[in-house]
């Protein structure tokens, strides 16, 4: 598409963040990407750990069991998964701070913060 800013990798470059709508969309898509990648890394680490545990059939190598060796390989992948969860949380923080800090400008253009649909009720009232 001509006229569209170029994208870098999986994340949009800052040149594409031209207005509040683009920035909010960027926050949301980045959070989704990081969350999905964290889940995928976590599952991969778990599956790899399970597969590597059976390699060697109980033979000790360097004083380590198959379980310990598998853990040494899978644990950094688990840490990478956890790091992406933390990165995702920071993106959410940046998003809420953007709304809080720029609220006067956002309200001036008619932006209304999205309300969470979850509510607590007393349970009294007609519909069950």
N, C-alpha and C positions, 0 to 999 in steps of 0.2 A: 504494500500500500504506500503510495507516494504521499509525502507530507507527514507521515507518522514517524515519530522519533525511533531511532534504532534501539533494539533491546540488546543487553549484554547477558549472555548466559541464561540462567533460569530466572534471574531477577531483573526487573526493569531498571535502567539507569536513571539517575536524577533528572536528566533532560526531559524525560517523559512525565515527570511530576509537575504539571503546569497549573493545576488548580486543586481545590480541596477534594473534589470528587475523585480525581486521579490518585491523590494521596491516600484517601480512605480505601479505595480499591486496592492500592499497592499494599497497604497494611494488611488487609484481609487475605489477599492472595499469597503474600509472603508468609503469613502465619500458617495458612493451609499447607503450603509447600514444606515448611519446616516441620510441621506436625506429622505430615505423611512420611517424610524422610526419617524422622525419629522413630516412628512405628516400624518402618521397614528395616531400619538398622537393628532395632531391638529384636525383632523376629529373626533376622539373619543371625545375630549373635547367639540367640538361643538354639537355633537349628544347627549352627556350626559347632557349638559346644557339644550338643548331643551326638553329632556325627564323629567328632574327633575323640570323644571319650572311648569309643570302641576300637580305635586304631591301636595296634600293638598288642591287643589281647592280654592286657594285664602286665606287660613287661615294664619294668622300671627303667627309665632312661634318665641318666644324670640325677638319680635319686628322686625322680618325679614319677608319679603314677600317670596313667592316661587321663584321669580326671583333672589332675593338677596341670598337665600340659595343655589340655583343652581349654581350661580356664584362663591360662596365660594368653592364649590366642584370642579367645572370645571377649575377655574383659575389656580390652581397649575399644572394641566395637560397641560394647554396652555403654562405655563412657562417652563415646561419640554420640550415641543415641540420646543420652541424658543431656549432653551439651546442646543438642538441637532443641530439646524441650525447653531448656533455659533460654536459648535464643528466641524461641517462639514467645515465651513469656515477656521478654524484653520488647518484642515487637508490639504486643498487646499494651504494654506500659507506654510505649511511645505513642500509640494510637490514642489512648485515653488522655495522655498529657496534651497531645495536639488539640483535642476537643476542649480540654479545660483552659489551656493557655490562649487559644484563638477563638474562644466562644463569642466574644463581641463581634468579631469580623464574620464568623459563621452565621450568627443570628441576623446580621445585617443583610446577608444574601438569602435569608429564608431557610437556613439549615436548621433542622430540629434533631437533637440527639435521639438515636434509636432507643426506644424503651424496651426493656426486657419483658417478654410476655408472661413470665412466671410470676404468680401472685399467691400469697397465703390468704385463705378465707376461713371463716368460722365453720363452714360446712352447712350452715342453716341457709335455707333458700331452696327453691324448687327443684333445680335440675340435678339429677344424679346420673 
